[in-house]
């Protein structure tokens, strides 16, 4: 009887406060077949009030028969469900709903639900294992662009019941928040995700382990987490929910390694950079990159203008990046080849895909710029919107610096969480920047028609633009003479030895590979060892990053 009354109250509140045709419809499901949380009524009220305030209708039920007809709902919220709550037919209907583009939101003990249904296990991301007593802990925000977490600072101290999970979901989900286990007692995961999102089929999934207590649902910050998760799951807000691992922060509150070129600059607050004045460029001076995934979060105010530059040489003149690199544009209203997602002046974005993936001014978006050889792919909130290949001999994407533009006094664009994942960097061996005893030799069989040739014992080559940081393995395409060994060193020809690989005697071109150990921080150096006479030639070499 209490549930029926709550359902009527929620629906009435939604209909009285929302438009006649709500933007989308949400089903809240709170059936329990195990432990029942006394915070469920507070959660139902909170979601109903969020719907009334933000233009979506809310239907609450504990009748699993509703799962046979989910077509009118844009998202289904599992609010602290427990145990086996759906039969086989209802499970099959829910799978079809998600795979066809439906949305799922799991709250707290939604992870304590349907242990024998593998599809649901993938959807929720992880199953509950145990929890310590309710206590205060520090929640760290990993993603400050997702609509569920963009309103939060880098850390958030709150009281809740903190779940440990049977397995760490990080490899398969996009983690939005994690727990600092040093801030409370009873955490046993080490790396401890607590809120995440993912895609499944054509559908969207959002889960948070928060929400055990009644007080949670009166907390505006937690309500905004719920609201953002619902908006994402329903397709009302966009986000990049692909798993994200192996990235290194270039900017996360510290400008170490960055330099401003030209007038204007960026203000800095709450680990967020906001452009002012210009035309200038904040660029990462500390390192050039070759073969990488660059991710960053950005938000435009009104008709702001900015861009992300890649593949340009070091210079304190911002026009050098314009004339020698490539800009991925941020601008809502310019011409197709100069608007958001375009490679400025060279290639327009797929405008239909861009428009479907884009959050409007005032909301955060995420770019991924994937640079491999001379190819640049642009992803907006996880959706590929541009695919460009450089053919201009005066420019090259194979290596260069990255930067963000401050366009002018009337343009305000903010950036957060600039990070990079170094991919396998392939370079021609003859592109070395230093060395002894090495020389470039023409060979029509080689890539580019040249090799680093006639190498003798003790010869070496250095590559100032190829860092050994995070290097996991090394491979080289070689053509052998007497054979020998390539030593892979960091920083100098006598620097730390990361690994070595044998080159067999004689034979045509082949590829030799070795894993690398130790920690490299400096530029790549190769030292060639063997007996007397010509050892081998080297065509191209690749470092694969962790």
N, C-alpha and C positions, 0 to 999 in steps of 0.2 A: 504494500500500500504506500509506504514511504517513497519507494522508487517511482511509482506512477505519479505521485504528487510532484516530485522533483522534475520528472519529465515534462509535465504540463507547465510547471513554472518556467522551465528553461525555454520551451518553445514559445510560450506566451511572451516572455521577456524579449526573445529574439524578434518575433514578429512585430511587437509594439515599437521597437527602437530601430529596426533596419528597413531599408527600402522594400517596396512591394516585390521587386525581383532582386534578391540578394546576389552578390557577386559570385558566391559559391556556397555549397552545402557540405556540412560536416556531420558525420555520425560519430557519437561518443559511445563506446561499448565498455561496460564496467562489470561484466559477469565474472564471478569468482567461483572456482571449484576447490580452492585451498584457503590459505589465510586471506582474511578480508581486512583491508585497510580502512580505518575509521575516517581517513581523509578523503574518501571517494566523494561524499556529498560536497565537501568544500571544492574539490576539483571540478565537479559538475557545474557548480555555481560559477566558478571562475571562468570556465570555458564558455558558458552561456553569456556571461557579461562581456567577455572578449568579442564574441560574435555580434552582440548587440552594438558594441562600440565600433567595430571595424567592418561591418557590412557583410558578414556571412551568417547563414542560418545554422542552428545547432539542433540536432535530434539526439536525445539520449535514450539508450535502451540497454537491457540485459537479456533481451530475447535474441538468441542466436539465429532464429529463423530469418532475421533481417538480412543475413548474409546471402540469402538466395536472390536478393534484388538490390544490389549495390549501385546500379547504373547511374542513379541521380546524385550520388555523393562524390565529391571531389577528393575527400580524405576521410579515413576512418581512424579514430583515436582509440587505442587500447589503454584505458585509464586504470592502472593498477589491477589489471586482470591477473588471475592466478589459475594454475592447473589446466586441465583439458576442458576448453570451453566451446569448441566447435566439433561437430561430427564430420565424418569423411566427406559427405556431400557439401557441407558448408565450407570446409577447407578447400575443396576443389573450386567452389565458386569464388572464394577469396583469392586464390591463386590466379584465376582468370582475370579478376578485377585488377590486381596489381600488375600482372604482365601486360595488360592492355592499357596501362597508363594511370592507374589509380594511385592514391597516396596513403601511406601508413605513418601514424605517429604512435610511438610506444612511450609510456610514462611509467617510470619506476618499476613496479613488479610485472610490467609487461614482459620483462626478461625472465620471469618466474612462471612462464606460461608455455604450454604445448611442447614439452620436452621431446616428445616422440614424433614430431612433425618436422622433418629436416628443412622443408621450404621455409617454415616460420623461423627456424633457427638462423637461416641465412638472412632473412628479412630483418629480424630484430638485431642481429649482429653478434650477440653473445648471450649465454645463459647465466642466470644467477647461481652463485655457489654458496656464499654466506655473507654475514655482515657483523661488524662490531656494534657496540652500543651507540645510540644517537649522540652525536657530539659535533663540535665545531671543527671545520677543516678549511683549508685553502684550496680553492678551485682555480686552476690556471687556464686562461683562454688561449687556445692555439689558433683559432680562426676568428678574426675580428671583422670579417666581411660578411659571413653568413647572417641572414636576417634574424636568426635565433640568438646570436652572440655579438652582433656588431655594437650593441649598446653597452657592453661590458668593458671594464678595464682589463689590464693584463692579468690581474688576480682578483679574486672575489672570495671574501671570507663569509661563510654561512654555516648554519647548523642543519644537519639532515642525517638520514640513515645511509651510510656509505657502503654500497654493494661491492663485494669482490665477485669477479666473474670466473667461470670455469676455464676460459681461454681468452687471451688478449686478442681483440678484434682488429687491431690496427692495420694488419696487412690487407684487410678486405673492406675497410670502411674509411671514411674521411673523418678524422677525429677533430671535434670542435672544442672540447674541454677535457682536461685531465686533472687528477687529484695529486696534490703534493702530499705523499704519504708521510713525510717528516712532520707534517702539521697536525697529525692526529694519530691515534693508536688503533691497530687492527687491520691496516691495509696490508695485503700480502702479494700484490701483483708487480711491484716495482714500477714499471711503466703502467700507468693506471688510467686509461680512457674512461670517461664517465658520460660524455654526450657526443653523439656522432650522427652522421648521415651517410646515405649511399643510394645508388640506383639499383633496381632489380627489374629485369625485363624493360618495359617502358615506364615502369612505376618509380616512385620516390619513397624513400624510407628515412625517418628521423626518429632517434631514440635518445632519451635522457634518463639517467639513473636517479636524478633528483625528484623530489615530490612526495616523500613519505609523510611529512608532517602537515597538520592543518595549517600551520603558520606559513608554509611555503606558498599557498594559494592566495594569501593576502599580500605577498611581497611583490611590489611592482616589477622588480628586476626579474624574478622568476616567471611572473605572468608574461613578460616580454619574451622570455625564452620559449614558453609554450606558444605564444602568438607567432613568433618567427618560425618555429617548427611546423605549425599548422599551415602557415602561408607557403612555406617551401613545399610541403607534401602535397598541397592542393594545387600547386603550379601558379600561385599568385605572386610569388617572388622567386628569383632565380639565384642559383649558387653552384659553385663547382664542388661536387660531392664525390669526385673520383678519389681513391686512396692516394695519399701524398706522403711519400717517405724518401729520405735521402737528401733533403734540401738543407742548405746552409744559409743562415741569415746574412744578408748584406746590409739591411737596415731593419732594426727592431727596437729603435730607441737610441741607438748610438750611431753617430756620423763618422766614426773612425774609418778611414780609407776613402772618404768622399771628398770632393772638391767642387767649389762653385766656379763656373766659367761665365763671364759676362755679367750684366747688371741684374739687379733684383736678387731673389733667392727664395728661401723657404723658411717659414716659421715652424717651430717644433713644439708640440704639446701632446701629452698622452701618447707618446710613441707614434705620432702622426705628423707628417710633413704637409704643409699647405703653401702653395705657390703665392708669391707676391712679386710684382714688378716684372721686368724682363725687357728684352728677350734674353734669357740666360739658360744655363744647363747645369744641373747638379749631376756630376758623373762620378762613377766609381773608379778612382785613380789607381787603387791598390793592385788591380789585376786585370789583364786581358783574358777573355774567355773564348774558347773554341769548342763547339759542339756542346750545347747546354739547353736546359729548360729554365727560363727565367719566369718567376711568378711574382705578381704584386697585386695589391688591392688598391682601387682608386674610387674616388667619389667626386663628381662634378657639381658645382653650384650653378644653377641656371644654364646659360649658354656659355659655359667656360671652355677654354681651349688649352690643351697641353698635349703631350705625347711622350712615348717611351722610345729612346734611341738605342740602337744596337749596331755593332760592327764598325765602330769609328776609331781612328787612331788617337793617341793621347794629344791633347791640345787644350790650352786655356782660352781658346776662341770658340764660342758656341757654334759659330757658323761652320767650323770644321766638321762637326757632327752632321750638320745639315748637308754639306757638300760631299762628305766622304762616307757617311753611314746611311742607315735607313731609320725612318720614324714610323712607329705604329701610332696612329692618331687617336686622340680623345677630343671629340668635338661633335656636339649633337646635330648641328645644322649646316655644315659646310657641304660642298659638292661631293658626289659619291667617292671620288678618289682622295678626298681630304676630310672625310668624316670618320666617326668612331669605327675602329676596326680596319681602316684602310692602311696600306703601306703608302704613306703620304706621297702623292704625285706619281705613283707607279702602278698601284693596283687597288681597286675598290674591294671592299668586303662583299661577301654574299649578304646583301641587305636584308633579305627575308629571314635568313638564319640569325643575323645580327639583331634584328628587331625582336625576334622571339626570345633571344637569350639576354637581352639588355634590361637591367633595372634602371628606372628613370632618375633624373637629377635628384640629389639629396639622399640616394641610397647607394650602397657600396656594390662594386663590381670587381671581378677577379679576371686578370689577364694571365694567360700563359703564352709566352713567346718561345717556341721550340725551334732552335737553330741547329741544323745539321748540315755540314758542308756549306753549300750556297743556297740552301732551302730554308725559308722562314715560314712557319705555320703559326697562325694566331688563333687562340682559343679564348672565348669570352664565356665566363661562368661554366666552363667545361665543354662548350660547344665550339667546334671548329668553324671559324667564319672567314678565314683567308688562308691561301696557300700560294706563296710567292717564291720564285727562284730567281736569284740574281744572275744576269748575263752581262752586266756592265763591267768591262775589264778594269775600269778605274776604281771600282768598289769591290769589297769582298766581305762576305759574312763568315769566312772561315776562322777569323779571329778578330778581336777588337774589344773595346770598352762598352759599357752600358750606362745609360743615364736617363734622367727625367727632366722635362722642360718646364720652366716658368715662362709663360708666353707673353704676359703683359699685365699692366696695372688693373685691368677690368676682368681678368681671368683668374678664378679661384678653383683650383683642383687640388685635392688632398690624396696622399698616398700613405699606405701602411704595409708593413710586413713584406718587404722586398727580399726575396730569397731565390737561391739558385741551386740547381742540381747539375753537376758536371757529368756529361755523358761520355761515351767513348770518343776521345779526341784523336782523330786520324790526321797526320801531317805527312808531307813528303819529306823523306830523310834529308834531301839536299837543301831544305829550308833552314838548316841549322844557322844559328847566329854567332857561334864561336866554335873553335876547334883547333886541332893540331893533326897534321898528316892526312887530312881528309880533302877530297876534291870531287867536284861534280863531273860525272862521266855520262856521255850520251849513250842511251840504250833504248832502242825502239820497242823493246818488250815491256818497258817499265811504264807506270803511270806518269804521264807528263813527258815521257821519253827520256828521263834522266834518272840517275841513281847517285847515291853517295858511294863512290867506288874506290877500288884498289886499296882497301884498308889493310893496314899492317898492325902487328902487335904493339900495343901502347897508344895507338891513335885514339882520339876522342872527339866527340861532337856535343855542343851544348845548344839548348833550345830555350831561349829566354822567355818565350811566350807560351810555353807548355809547362804548367805547374804539375808537380807530383802530389799535390794535396789530394787526399782521398783516393789515390790510385790503388786499384785492386788487382789489375793484371796488365801485362805488357805483351804485345805481339808485334812482329815485324815480318814484312815480305822481303825475303833475301834470295840472293843467287850466290851459291857457294863456290869458292876456289878450294883452298886447303882445308877450310873449316876452322872453327874456333868458338869463341864465347862472346856474347854481348852482356856487359854489366850495366845494370840500370841503377843510376845514382841520383841523389837529390841535392841540388844546390851547387855542386861543383864536381869536377872529375874525381875528386878525392872525398866527396861528401858521403853521407850514409848510403850503404849498399841496400837497396830494396829488393833485389833479386838478380838472377842471371839466367841466361838461356843459351843452350848449345846450338850451334849452327853446323849441321852435318857437312862433310866434305863432298865436293863436286855436286853436279846436278843443276837443273834449271831452277826457276823461281819456285819457292815454297814459302809457307808461313810457319814461323816458330813462335811459341807462346809459353809464358810462364806466369804463375801467380806472384804477386808482390806482397811483401810483409813489411812491418815497421811503419813508421810515420814519416811521410815526405811532406816538406813544407816549401822547398825551393824549386827552381826551374829544373827541368829534366836534363840530365847529362848521360851520355852513353860512352862507355869505354870498351874498346875492342881488344880482345886478348887471344893469343894463339901462338903457333910456332913462327918460323921465318917464312917470309914470302906473302903473297896475296892471300888474305883470309877469305873474304867474301865481299859482296856489294849489298847495300840496303836500299830498297825502293821506297817503302812507306812504313810508318810505324803507328801503332794505336795504343793509347792508354784507356783502359776502362775504369770508370769511377765506381766507388762503393755506392 
